Amino acid sequence: MQPPRGRMQKDPSVSQPAGTAVVGDRLGAEGTETQLDDFVGAHPDYNEEEEEHKFFRRKRLGVIKNVVAASLAGTLTYGVYLGLLQMQLILHYDETYREVKYSNIQLEDIDRKVLMGINVTPIAALLYTPVLIRYSAPHAAQQHSQWESVLPSPIPGRFFGIKWAMFLAVGIYAFFVSSNYWERYYTLVPSAVAIGVAIVPLWASMGSYITRMAQKYHEHVHYKEEQRAPRGASDAYIIIFQSIFYAFFHLSFVCAQMPMLFFLNNYLYQLNHTLFGVKHCGTLSHGTLPGFNTTVLQSLPRSVNLIVVDSVLMAAAFLAMLLVLVLCGAAYRPTEEIDLRSIGWGNIFQLPFKHMRDYRLRHLFPSFIYSGFEVLFVCTGFSLNYGVCALGLEKLSYLLMAYGLSASACSSLALCMLRLQRHIPLLAGAFIHAALLVTLFCWAPEPRLVGQAPLLYSIAALWGTGSALNKTSISILLGMLYKNKERQDFIFTIYHWWQALAIFTVYLWSELPMKAKLSILLVTLVLSVGTYLRMEQQLGQHIEYRLPRIPRPHHRMRGYRYLEEEDSDQTGSEGDGDGEEEQEEHTEDGEQRG
């Protein structure tokens, strides 16, 4: 029985000719391709160059965000630390407070051990800081894409990363704040030792982080350039970013005075009581303000009020931790990281000492030492033996605020290195400090004479100007001299280690006569200027300097972190000590490696 005619016409396998079927298939395939092109093809309004420009603009804004967040975190961290330590030492100095609050423990002895722990522990920092900055547990680094967060890490033990070293150090400072809720030997002394452990890693990682951000910003600005940028191309951004960092950092001296201004000053005796037994000030004084009254509190603060102040400081410390954790991006991409095992633990420990063979760094040692001398001298020697001796303890916070505000404002003066030679700001800061040291050596303020306040505030502000030029110029100089990202951790570790040694020396000389302290400062300043000028002279003569070779990896790691050939740690890459970048750097300056 034959099927109906209409059904035969509708069945293509029966009724349609072969040519008609082929044409239909072709039209169907072309339609599918058209739909696919519409789905995955480029949008007709898409501008690749404009999108690339927007992408790198977001990258640049991210770098600026990192710099500001790290600077704010450093300001809050150091401000909380200085403010709490200052308030704690003043409270514990008052004998009435000690007897009423803690008659069963020796707070003076505990304070000596606290200061000893903070100042002595950093001596060993040169051994562990590079490892602490570079080593971490798996998955510690910040992920940079949705795929990296899914793929497993091929490295069981990776370099720690600058960001996480900063986070750990800021967390230790927060731990120091928390120990003051329960003031006992077993809380204060261990937290002080932990602070001493974290001091050098924190500021070494901060210095390296800001320098690295400047280099990344330069990369994002010049993303269109296919050839490698010439040596010194990122110097302008190093100058700008370091100036921004120190403008924020010096505000920490202002933040540190908030507990004094809003809390402790309400309980202090006036200068006629606290300075009654003081006979000599300034250059005629010995030790730490001899004759100062042992009772400085006219009424004792309630424990609840102390807890409130500690809680506010604790909140500021946690805010600093959040700034580092949430807003600070990683300094390096995962593909730029190196397995610690591939170059060996022994090399990590040896490299800081090997870098000291570089004559450029050796000539800067006196500058590092003076940088530590002057910042602690202004907080102790000048503030107490000159400022407090003449104006009273209630004016201490205003003196340090004048110093901090001036230093913050004058950090921008380092921007003149964009137009002038790099040695000018450093020498200008040294000249200001030399003039002030000579003035202080010849001047002995009268005790309890408030009329000397304008001169004291002027000296504090000028000292802040010199400090700003000194510290900002040194960090900029290190960023200019050592551009290899694998060396920056070691260089900034050495800088802050020598600074910590200088601070420990100031702690030891606290009982010396003021003339001796000023003489040591002046001699160190003159020596630092002389050695720095000698370094610049040798660089101008193209004298060879020695840089230790960064060891090559013993084995090649495989995984997604090493997919980018130009960013891997293979032999001859950017991180290799015998790489082309360092060879070109020496060739351009005529300074061959020794």
Secondary structure, DSSP 8 states (H G I E B T S, - for coil): ----HHHHHH-HHHHS-HHHHHHHHHHHHHHHHHHHHHHHS--TT--HHHHHHHHHHHHHHHHHHHHHHHHHHHHHHHHHHHHHHHHHHHHHH-HHHHHHH-TTS-HHHHHHHHHHHHHHGGGGHHHHHHHHHHEE-TT-S---SHHHHHS--S-SSEEE-HHHHHHHHHHHHHHHHHGGGS--HHHHHHHHHHHHHHHHHHHHHHHHHHHHHHHHHHHHHTTT--S---TTTTHHHHHHHHHHHHHHHTTHHHHTTHHHHHTGGGGB--HHHHTTT----GGG-BSS-TT--S--BSS---HHHHHHHHHHHHHHHHHHHHIIIII---SS-GGG--BHHHH-HHHHHHHHHHHTTSHHHHHHHHHHHHHHHHHHHIIIIIIIIIIIHHH-GGGHHHHHHHHHHHHHHHGGGGGGGGTS-THHHHHHHHHHHHHHHHHHHH----TT-GGGHHHHHHHHHHHHHHHHHHHHHHHHHHHHH---HHHHHHHHHHHHHHHHHHHHHHHHTTTSBHHHHHHHHHHHHHHHHHHHHHHHHHHHTT--B--------SS---SGGG--GGGS-STTSTTSTT-HHHHHHHHHHT--B-
